[in-house]
Amino acid sequence: NNNDVLYVRGGGVSIIHFMVFDKWGNLVFESYDMDKGWDGTYKGKHMNTGVYVYRMDATLKNGQPIFQSGNVTLFR
């Protein structure tokens, strides 16, 4: 019950686009809402344990763009 959902957190963000991809590059999660995170599912089914790639494109309230990407490991 800890870390069950992967959220983007931070202050001063006005626009966000958060995506999670599987190891084949398929989009398994996408959100434009910081209050909506990835719960390790795709189309209602639990994804397999493994490494997933995330990408976050955001714009701060001052207009500065931010682009980040990395890996997250899903454990069941």
N, CA, C and O atoms as a printed pandas DataFrame, in Angstrom:
     atom_number atom_name residue_name chain_id  residue_number  x_coord  y_coord  z_coord
0              1         N          ASN        A               1    0.804   -1.198    0.000
1              2        CA          ASN        A               1    0.000    0.000    0.000
2              3         C          ASN        A               1    0.848    1.263    0.000
3              4         O          ASN        A               1    0.322    2.366    0.153
4              5         N          ASN        A               2    2.130    1.111   -0.167
5              6        CA          ASN        A               2    3.027    2.261   -0.345
6              7         C          ASN        A               2    3.528    2.252   -1.775
7              8         O          ASN        A               2    3.843    1.199   -2.329
8              9         N          ASN        A               3    3.599    3.422   -2.360
9             10        CA          ASN        A               3    4.110    3.548   -3.725
10            11         C          ASN        A               3    3.311    2.731   -4.728
11            12         O          ASN        A               3    3.883    2.163   -5.658
12            13         N          ASP        A               4    1.987    2.666   -4.549
13            14        CA          ASP        A               4    1.129    1.906   -5.455
14            15         C          ASP        A               4    0.836    2.643   -6.759
15            16         O          ASP        A               4    0.428    2.027   -7.744
16            17         N          VAL        A               5    1.043    3.957   -6.766
17            18        CA          VAL        A               5    0.762    4.766   -7.943
18            19         C          VAL        A               5    1.949    5.695   -8.184
19            20         O          VAL        A               5    2.476    6.302   -7.252
20            21         N          LEU        A               6    2.364    5.796   -9.452
21            22        CA          LEU        A               6    3.465    6.673   -9.842
22            23         C          LEU        A               6    2.893    8.010  -10.286
23            24         O          LEU        A               6    2.210    8.101  -11.306
24            25         N          TYR        A               7    3.181    9.044   -9.505
25            26        CA          TYR        A               7    2.704   10.394   -9.796
26            27         C          TYR        A               7    3.869   11.300  -10.161
27            28         O          TYR        A               7    5.014   11.030   -9.797
28            29         N          VAL        A               8    3.573   12.367  -10.877
29            30        CA          VAL        A               8    4.513   13.470  -11.067
30            31         C          VAL        A               8    4.184   14.489   -9.995
31            32         O          VAL        A               8    3.025   14.874   -9.841
32            33         N          ARG        A               9    5.184   14.929   -9.257
33            34        CA          ARG        A               9    4.973   15.899   -8.195
34            35         C          ARG        A               9    5.898   17.086   -8.387
35            36         O          ARG        A               9    7.029   16.932   -8.848
36            37         N          GLY        A              10    5.425   18.253   -8.039
37            38        CA          GLY        A              10    6.235   19.460   -8.114
38            39         C          GLY        A              10    5.353   20.688   -8.116
39            40         O          GLY        A              10    4.163   20.617   -8.423
40            41         N          GLY        A              11    5.941   21.799   -7.776
41            42        CA          GLY        A              11    5.192   23.039   -7.737
42            43         C          GLY        A              11    5.486   23.911   -8.939
43            44         O          GLY        A              11    6.496   23.734   -9.619
44            45         N          GLY        A              12    4.610   24.836   -9.190
45            46        CA          GLY        A              12    4.822   25.811  -10.241
46            47         C          GLY        A              12    4.613   25.308  -11.655
47            48         O          GLY        A              12    5.053   25.947  -12.610
48            49         N          VAL        A              13    3.940   24.161  -11.804
49            50        CA          VAL        A              13    3.717   23.573  -13.124
50            51         C          VAL        A              13    2.350   24.006  -13.636
51            52         O          VAL        A              13    1.356   23.929  -12.914
52            53         N          SER        A              14    2.303   24.459  -14.882
53            54        CA          SER        A              14    1.021   24.856  -15.464
54            55         C          SER        A              14    0.498   23.847  -16.470
55            56         O          SER        A              14   -0.715   23.679  -16.599
56            57         N          ILE        A              15    1.390   23.171  -17.189
57            58        CA          ILE        A              15    0.997   22.178  -18.196
58            59         C          ILE        A              15    1.885   20.958  -18.020
59            60         O          ILE        A              15    3.092   21.092  -17.819
60            61         N          ILE        A              16    1.301   19.772  -18.092
61            62        CA          ILE        A              16    2.091   18.546  -17.956
62            63         C          ILE        A              16    1.588   17.483  -18.929
63            64         O          ILE        A              16    0.395   17.385  -19.213
64            65         N          HIS        A              17    2.526   16.699  -19.424
65            66        CA          HIS        A              17    2.219   15.529  -20.247
66            67         C          HIS        A              17    3.125   14.420  -19.733
67            68         O          HIS        A              17    4.343   14.484  -19.903
68            69         N          PHE        A              18    2.537   13.397  -19.102
69            70        CA          PHE        A              18    3.275   12.311  -18.473
70            71         C          PHE        A              18    2.934   11.014  -19.178
71            72         O          PHE        A              18    1.762   10.688  -19.364
72            73         N          MET        A              19    3.966   10.272  -19.571
73            74        CA          MET        A              19    3.770    9.036  -20.323
74            75         C          MET        A              19    4.627    7.915  -19.741
75            76         O          MET        A              19    5.719    8.164  -19.229
76            77         N          VAL        A              20    4.130    6.679  -19.820
77            78        CA          VAL        A              20    4.886    5.492  -19.427
78            79         C          VAL        A              20    4.836    4.520  -20.594
79            80         O          VAL        A              20    3.785    4.300  -21.196
80            81         N          PHE        A              21    6.001    3.937  -20.905
81            82        CA          PHE        A              21    6.137    3.013  -22.037
82            83         C          PHE        A              21    6.666    1.671  -21.544
83            84         O          PHE        A              21    7.434    1.613  -20.584
84            85         N          ASP        A              22    6.250    0.589  -22.209
85            86        CA          ASP        A              22    6.811   -0.719  -21.887
86            87         C          ASP        A              22    8.158   -0.895  -22.590
87            88         O          ASP        A              22    8.625    0.016  -23.275
88            89         N          LYS        A              23    8.783   -2.064  -22.423
89            90        CA          LYS        A              23   10.133   -2.270  -22.966
90            91         C          LYS        A              23   10.172   -2.311  -24.487
91            92         O          LYS        A              23   11.250   -2.241  -25.078
92            93         N          TRP        A              24    9.021   -2.422  -25.122
93            94        CA          TRP        A              24    8.957   -2.400  -26.582
94            95         C          TRP        A              24    8.603   -1.018  -27.120
95            96         O          TRP        A              24    8.488   -0.828  -28.331
96            97         N          GLY        A              25    8.432   -0.058  -26.220
97            98        CA          GLY        A              25    8.114    1.305  -26.634
98            99         C          GLY        A              25    6.632    1.588  -26.789
99           100         O          GLY        A              25    6.250    2.647  -27.286
100          101         N          ASN        A              26    5.792    0.651  -26.368
101          102        CA          ASN        A              26    4.347    0.859  -26.435
102          103         C          ASN        A              26    3.888    1.752  -25.292
103          104         O          ASN        A              26    4.297    1.560  -24.147
104          105         N          LEU        A              27    3.051    2.713  -25.594
105          106        CA          LEU        A              27    2.506    3.606  -24.582
106          107         C          LEU        A              27    1.501    2.840  -23.731
107          108         O          LEU        A              27    0.501    2.339  -24.245
108          109         N          VAL        A              28    1.769    2.747  -22.412
109          110        CA          VAL        A              28    0.862    2.019  -21.523
110          111         C          VAL        A              28    0.117    2.957  -20.571
111          112         O          VAL        A              28   -0.835    2.543  -19.910
112          113         N          PHE        A              29    0.551    4.223  -20.498
113          114        CA          PHE        A              29   -0.129    5.201  -19.654
114          115         C          PHE        A              29    0.168    6.596  -20.178
115          116         O          PHE        A              29    1.273    6.881  -20.638
116          117         N          GLU        A              30   -0.841    7.462  -20.101
117          118        CA          GLU        A              30   -0.671    8.851  -20.517
118          119         C          GLU        A              30   -1.615    9.720  -19.700
119          120         O          GLU        A              30   -2.775    9.365  -19.493
120          121         N          SER        A              31   -1.112   10.862  -19.238
121          122        CA          SER        A              31   -1.944   11.770  -18.465
122          123         C          SER        A              31   -1.493   13.207  -18.670
123          124         O          SER        A              31   -0.309   13.491  -18.853
124          125         N          TYR        A              32   -2.460   14.094  -18.635
125          126        CA          TYR        A              32   -2.212   15.535  -18.653
126          127         C          TYR        A              32   -2.604   16.153  -17.306
127          128         O          TYR        A              32   -2.695   17.374  -17.179
128          129         N          ASP        A              33   -2.831   15.310  -16.317
129          130        CA          ASP        A              33   -3.320   15.719  -14.999
130          131         C          ASP        A              33   -2.351   15.228  -13.924
131          132         O          ASP        A              33   -2.133   14.022  -13.802
132          133         N          MET        A              34   -1.762   16.142  -13.140
133          134        CA          MET        A              34   -0.815   15.757  -12.094
134          135         C          MET        A              34   -1.477   14.924  -11.002
135          136         O          MET        A              34   -0.783   14.233  -10.257
136          137         N          ASP        A              35   -2.782   14.974  -10.892
137          138        CA          ASP        A              35   -3.476   14.196   -9.872
138          139         C          ASP        A              35   -3.794   12.778  -10.331
139          140         O          ASP        A              35   -4.335   11.982   -9.564
140          141         N          LYS        A              36   -3.463   12.462  -11.569
141          142        CA          LYS        A              36   -3.699   11.124  -12.100
142          143         C          LYS        A              36   -2.351   10.465  -12.350
143          144         O          LYS        A              36   -1.537   10.973  -13.121
144          145         N          GLY        A              37   -2.120    9.329  -11.693
145          146        CA          GLY        A              37   -0.852    8.629  -11.836
146          147         C          GLY        A              37   -1.038    7.228  -12.379
147          148         O          GLY        A              37   -2.161    6.741  -12.516
148          149         N          TRP        A              38    0.072    6.591  -12.686
149          150        CA          TRP        A              38    0.053    5.234  -13.238
150          151         C          TRP        A              38    0.031    4.218  -12.109
151          152         O          TRP        A              38    0.874    4.262  -11.212
152          153         N          ASP        A              39   -0.923    3.309  -12.149
153          154        CA          ASP        A              39   -1.072    2.297  -11.103
154          155         C          ASP        A              39   -0.532    0.929  -11.515
155          156         O          ASP        A              39   -0.832   -0.073  -10.866
156          157         N          GLY        A              40    0.254    0.877  -12.578
157          158        CA          GLY        A              40    0.850   -0.380  -13.018
158          159         C          GLY        A              40   -0.064   -1.247  -13.852
159          160         O          GLY        A              40    0.178   -2.442  -14.021
160          161         N          THR        A              41   -1.130   -0.634  -14.379
161          162        CA          THR        A              41   -2.049   -1.389  -15.219
162          163         C          THR        A              41   -2.090   -0.794  -16.621
163          164         O          THR        A              41   -1.676    0.342  -16.854
164          165         N          TYR        A              42   -2.607   -1.603  -17.547
165          166        CA          TYR        A              42   -2.845   -1.158  -18.917
166          167         C          TYR        A              42   -4.147   -1.784  -19.373
167          168         O          TYR        A              42   -4.289   -3.007  -19.379
168          169         N          LYS        A              43   -5.090   -0.954  -19.751
169          170        CA          LYS        A              43   -6.423   -1.409  -20.166
170          171         C          LYS        A              43   -7.051   -2.305  -19.106
171          172         O          LYS        A              43   -7.702   -3.301  -19.419
172          173         N          GLY        A              44   -6.841   -1.927  -17.829
173          174        CA          GLY        A              44   -7.452   -2.645  -16.718
174          175         C          GLY        A              44   -6.744   -3.904  -16.273
175          176         O          GLY        A              44   -7.198   -4.558  -15.335
176          177         N          LYS        A              45   -5.645   -4.266  -16.917
177          178        CA          LYS        A              45   -4.906   -5.480  -16.553
178          179         C          LYS        A              45   -3.568   -5.111  -15.937
179          180         O          LYS        A              45   -2.919   -4.153  -16.358
180          181         N          HIS        A              46   -3.158   -5.888  -14.928
181          182        CA          HIS        A              46   -1.878   -5.664  -14.286
182          183         C          HIS        A              46   -0.738   -5.936  -15.259
183          184         O          HIS        A              46   -0.726   -6.957  -15.948
184          185         N          MET        A              47    0.211   -5.022  -15.309
185          186        CA          MET        A              47    1.389   -5.212  -16.147
186          187         C          MET        A              47    2.364   -6.142  -15.432
187          188         O          MET        A              47    2.328   -6.274  -14.208
188          189         N          ASN        A              48    3.229   -6.778  -16.201
189          190        CA          ASN        A              48    4.237   -7.676  -15.638
190          191         C          ASN        A              48    5.306   -6.889  -14.893
191          192         O          ASN        A              48    5.575   -5.727  -15.199
192          193         N          THR        A              49    5.907   -7.549  -13.910
193          194        CA          THR        A              49    7.062   -6.979  -13.237
194          195         C          THR        A              49    8.119   -6.687  -14.290
195          196         O          THR        A              49    8.340   -7.495  -15.192
196          197         N          GLY        A              50    8.768   -5.542  -14.179
197          198        CA          GLY        A              50    9.799   -5.193  -15.137
198          199         C          GLY        A              50   10.137   -3.721  -15.091
199          200         O          GLY        A              50    9.655   -2.978  -14.235
200          201         N          VAL        A              51   10.971   -3.314  -16.022
201          202        CA          VAL        A              51   11.406   -1.928  -16.121
202          203         C          VAL        A              51   10.581   -1.224  -17.192
203          204         O          VAL        A              51   10.409   -1.737  -18.297
204          205         N          TYR        A              52   10.076   -0.052  -16.852
205          206        CA          TYR        A              52    9.280    0.764  -17.753
206          207         C          TYR        A              52    9.957    2.124  -17.893
207          208         O          TYR        A              52   10.664    2.570  -16.989
208          209         N          VAL        A              53    9.742    2.764  -19.008
209          210        CA          VAL        A              53   10.336    4.070  -19.281
210          211         C          VAL        A              53    9.263    5.141  -19.107
211          212         O          VAL        A              53    8.141    4.991  -19.591
212          213         N          TYR        A              54    9.615    6.216  -18.415
213          214        CA          TYR        A              54    8.681    7.331  -18.298
214          215         C          TYR        A              54    9.249    8.556  -18.993
215          216         O          TYR        A              54   10.461    8.704  -19.144
216          217         N          ARG        A              55    8.353    9.420  -19.408
217          218        CA          ARG        A              55    8.727   10.709  -20.010
218          219         C          ARG        A              55    7.751   11.750  -19.506
219          220         O          ARG        A              55    6.542   11.522  -19.458
220          221         N          MET        A              56    8.289   12.887  -19.134
221          222        CA          MET        A              56    7.469   13.972  -18.634
222          223         C          MET        A              56    7.861   15.242  -19.359
223          224         O          MET        A              56    9.016   15.666  -19.314
224          225         N          ASP        A              57    6.902   15.841  -20.022
225          226        CA          ASP        A              57    7.068   17.146  -20.661
226          227         C          ASP        A              57    6.183   18.109  -19.892
227          228         O          ASP        A              57    4.985   17.868  -19.741
228          229         N          ALA        A              58    6.754   19.182  -19.411
229          230        CA          ALA        A              58    5.969   20.122  -18.611
230          231         C          ALA        A              58    6.370   21.547  -18.955
231          232         O          ALA        A              58    7.435   21.808  -19.515
232          233         N          THR        A              59    5.493   22.437  -18.605
233          234        CA          THR        A              59    5.769   23.867  -18.721
234          235         C          THR        A              59    5.494   24.500  -17.363
235          236         O          THR        A              59    4.418   24.331  -16.790
236          237         N          LEU        A              60    6.479   25.226  -16.862
237          238        CA          LEU        A              60    6.309   25.919  -15.594
238          239         C          LEU        A              60    5.439   27.148  -15.791
239          240         O          LEU        A              60    5.229   27.602  -16.916
240          241         N          LYS        A              61    4.938   27.677  -14.691
241          242        CA          LYS        A              61    4.079   28.861  -14.766
242          243         C          LYS        A              61    4.804   30.064  -15.350
243          244         O          LYS        A              61    4.169   30.975  -15.880
244          245         N          ASN        A              62    6.152   30.073  -15.255
245          246        CA          ASN        A              62    6.921   31.175  -15.846
246          247         C          ASN        A              62    7.232   30.947  -17.323
247          248         O          ASN        A              62    7.933   31.749  -17.940
248          249         N          GLY        A              63    6.708   29.842  -17.901
249          250        CA          GLY        A              63    6.888   29.555  -19.316
250          251         C          GLY        A              63    8.069   28.661  -19.643
251          252         O          GLY        A              63    8.241   28.275  -20.799
252          253         N          GLN        A              64    8.889   28.321  -18.652
253          254        CA          GLN        A              64   10.067   27.479  -18.887
254          255         C          GLN        A              64    9.652   26.026  -19.123
255          256         O          GLN        A              64    8.931   25.448  -18.310
256          257         N          PRO        A              65   10.105   25.432  -20.235
257          258        CA          PRO        A              65    9.791   24.021  -20.487
258          259         C          PRO        A              65   10.737   23.101  -19.715
259          260         O          PRO        A              65   11.900   23.434  -19.484
260          261         N          ILE        A              66   10.219   21.951  -19.326
261          262        CA          ILE        A              66   11.014   20.926  -18.640
262          263         C          ILE        A              66   10.739   19.597  -19.335
263          264         O          ILE        A              66    9.588   19.254  -19.604
264          265         N          PHE        A              67   11.792   18.863  -19.620
265          266        CA          PHE        A              67   11.675   17.544  -20.230
266          267         C          PHE        A              67   12.508   16.584  -19.393
267          268         O          PHE        A              67   13.703   16.801  -19.194
268          269         N          GLN        A              68   11.875   15.523  -18.903
269          270        CA          GLN        A              68   12.589   14.519  -18.128
270          271         C          GLN        A              68   12.154   13.140  -18.565
271          272         O          GLN        A              68   11.012   12.932  -18.975
272          273         N          SER        A              69   13.081   12.196  -18.473
273          274        CA          SER        A              69   12.757   10.806  -18.749
274          275         C          SER        A              69   13.642    9.931  -17.893
275          276         O          SER        A              69   14.682   10.363  -17.395
276          277         N          GLY        A              70   13.216    8.702  -17.732
277          278        CA          GLY        A              70   13.973    7.758  -16.915
278          279         C          GLY        A              70   13.281    6.428  -16.873
279          280         O          GLY        A              70   12.362    6.158  -17.647
280          281         N          ASN        A              71   13.734    5.592  -15.954
281          282        CA          ASN        A              71   13.193    4.252  -15.804
282          283         C          ASN        A              71   12.537    4.104  -14.447
283          284         O          ASN        A              71   12.933    4.740  -13.470
284          285         N          VAL        A              72   11.540    3.265  -14.409
285          286        CA          VAL        A              72   10.894    2.904  -13.148
286          287         C          VAL        A              72   10.681    1.378  -13.191
287          288         O          VAL        A              72   10.285    0.821  -14.215
288          289         N          THR        A              73   10.953    0.727  -12.058
289          290        CA          THR        A              73   10.788   -0.731  -11.978
290          291         C          THR        A              73    9.475   -1.048  -11.275
291          292         O          THR        A              73    9.215   -0.563  -10.174
292          293         N          LEU        A              74    8.659   -1.857  -11.917
293          294        CA          LEU        A              74    7.383   -2.279  -11.366
294          295         C          LEU        A              74    7.568   -3.638  -10.720
295          296         O          LEU        A              74    8.028   -4.580  -11.366
296          297         N          PHE        A              75    7.208   -3.746   -9.436
297          298        CA          PHE        A              75    7.229   -5.007   -8.701
298          299         C          PHE        A              75    5.812   -5.378   -8.327
299          300         O          PHE        A              75    5.004   -4.510   -7.997
300          301         N          ARG        A              76    5.512   -6.634   -8.374
301          302        CA          ARG        A              76    4.198   -7.118   -7.940
302          303         C          ARG        A              76    4.380   -7.994   -6.732
303          304         O          ARG        A              76    3.403   -8.515   -6.193
